[in-house]
Amino acid sequence: MKKAIKLTFQLTVALVILLLLAALITGCFIMFGSVGTKDQFTYLFVLGTTVDGTEPSPMLADRIEAAAKYMQKDPNVIAVVTGGKADEENISEAQCMYNGLTALGIDSSRILLEDQATSTAENFEFSVALLEEKLGSCPGNIGVLSSEFHLARAKMIGKSYGMNISTVPAPTSDAKMFFKYFLREIPVFWFDALKCALR
């Protein structure tokens, strides 16, 4: 009986250590991925997140503001705002971002809407399909803008579609929200890594 208890304790400790190491490694991946890159691109995928009725959630507002600033600095960039509509939302994430960007002075001709995606993978799948429909093919170099904790996973998914991904971070203004979503990102990162490997 004592041996069984001791073995169970040792296995539990080993599992906890492995989980902590996995979390630490993933945290490093996420933090490394949060650094913006400088490659040239014409199309910027702006990834959506929650809409509060018709207004952007604080995190979506951060992304809209970061996208507007980037597009004001580079007048050649065209945004593909991507995100569908959840049951509790009155408009799609894409429409909300379009409204926010035009309110901040971005010309509507520089914004393409993809309003069906419900996940990060679909953000890429549907945005690529949109560009292929409009251009005949999707450019190899694509910019991706999202919250800083999300960029490592977004870049990984984008690469699984054969694209060279440049990242543009949208700093999360709420520290509590950043910590909450950073922790959530750890298991989701590995789940999507497995899906990318099997794609």
Secondary structure, 3 states (H helix, E strand, C coil): CHHHHHHHHHHHHHHHHHHHHHHHHHHHHHHHHCCCCCCCCCEEEEECCCEECCEECHHHHHHHHHHHHHHHHCCCCEEEEECCCCCCCCCCHHHHHHHHHHHCCCCHHHEEEECCCCCHHHHHHHHHHHHHHHHCCCCCEEEEEEEHHHHHHHHHHHHHCCCEEEEEEECCCCHHHHHHHHHHHHHHHHHHHHHHHHC
